Amino acid sequence: MSFVKNLFTEADGVTWDLGRLQWFVGTVVYFGLSGYVYVFKAQAFDPVAWGAGFAAVLAAGGGMVWMKSKEAA
């Protein structure tokens, strides 16, 4: 449980990092909506479009973490 807490807290280990939590929730929602569209709506799977969207989610979260680390330094 400590590992999960360290993923979502700031350097002090106590304060929750809302940006990382939002990144995690956004990733889970992306997978959930992708599954819903491709399974229940029976739309064709486009791996290039899906990969580009997932890359955007990861880049946005990574950029947020990077900007926040520059701000704290």
N, C-alpha and C positions, 0 to 999 in steps of 0.2 A: 504494500500500500504506500510505502514511503516513496517508491519509484514514481508512482502516478502523481503523488503530491508534488514531488520535485519537478515534474514536467509542467505543472500548471501554476507554480508559484514563482515569485520573483527571487532574487538572489538571497534574500533573508530567510527564505523557506517558510514564511508565515503568510505574507501578503499574496492573495490570489491575483494572478495576472489575467485580467479580463480579456486582453487581446489574444492570448493563447487559448483561453477557453472558447472564445468566439471562433478562432481558427479551427479548433477541434469540432465544434458544433456545425460549422459551415461544411467541413469535410464529410461529416456523418450525414448531413442533409443532402449533400451532393450525391453521395452513394445511394441514399434512400430514394431520392427523386429519380435517379437514373434507373434504378431497379423497377420503380413503379411504371415509368414510361415504357421501358423495354419489355416488361413482363405483362403488365395489366393492360396497357394501351396497344401492345403488340406492334410497336413501331420498329422499323429496321434499325439495327445497331450500326452506327458509323464510328469506328474506332478512332479515326483522325479527329473528328469533332469532339468526341468524348475526351480524348487525350488532351486536346487543346483547352477544353474547359477545366479539366482537372489540373493542368499545368497552371492555369490562371489562378485557381484557388490556392495552390501551393505557393506560387510566386507572391501572391498578395499577403499570405500569412508570413512567409519568410521575410519579405520586405518590411512588414510591420515589426517583426522581432529585431531585425537588423537596425531599423531606425530607432527603436526604443533603446537598444544597446548603445548606440552612438549618443543618445540623449543623456543616458546615465553616466557616461564616461567623462 
